[in-house]
Amino acid sequence: MQNCRMKVAKSRLLMRILKKILALKIYKIADFIKNKQVKEVHTIFNITTNFTVKEEVAVRNENAWAFEDINKDT
């Protein structure tokens, strides 16, 4: 019984540590891509899109708040 409790406690501790590491990595990535153009981020992370130009414009218009500080021609 004691061994089982110890394993559960270790698992919980490990999960807390992993969540903190993940949060730090997310902030690091966000800081890394901050102020970069969309095309530059796509190149860095090897992102391809299947959107047509018309579809991309529609998405940008629907989510204009997310693109306020981004150059519109990227």
N, C-alpha and C positions, 0 to 999 in steps of 0.2 A: 504494500500500500504506500509506504514511504517513497519507494522507488518511482512509483507511478506519479505521485505528487511532484517529485523532483523533476521528472520529465516534462510534466505540464508546465511547471514554473519556468523551466529552461526554454520551452517552446514559446511561451508568452514573452519572455525576455527577448528571445531571438526575433520574434515578430515585431516588437517595439523598435528594436535596433534596425531591422530591415526597413520598416516604415520611415524611420528618420533618415536613413541613407537614401532611400528613394526620393523623399522630399528634397533633400539637398541636391541630388542629381537633377531633379526637375528644375529647381531654381538655377542651377548652373547652366543647364541647356537653355532656359529662357533668357538668362543673361547673355549667353553666347550669341543667340540669334536676334537679340534686341537691336533695333536700328539697321537691320540688314534688309535688303530688298527681297521680295518674294522669290524671284528667279535665283538669287544667290542662295537662299535657304534650300530651295529645291535641288540645286547643284550640290551643296554640302551634304545633304542627306540622301541624295540620289532618288528624289521623288519625281515620279512621272504622273501626269494627269491625263485622264481620258475625256475631260471636258472640251467641248468645242469653245471657240471664242465667245459665241453667243451665250452659251451656258455659263461660262465663267463670269461674263458681265452681269448676267441675271443673279448669280450668287453674290457677287460683290454689291449689287444694288440692294438685295434683300438683307445683307449684313453690312451695310455701309459703315456702321459704327466701328467695325473691326478693321476697316481700311482707312480710317481718317488720316493717319500719319504716313501712309504708304503712297508712293508715287503711282498714279493711276495707270501708267503705261507699262507696268511690269507684270 
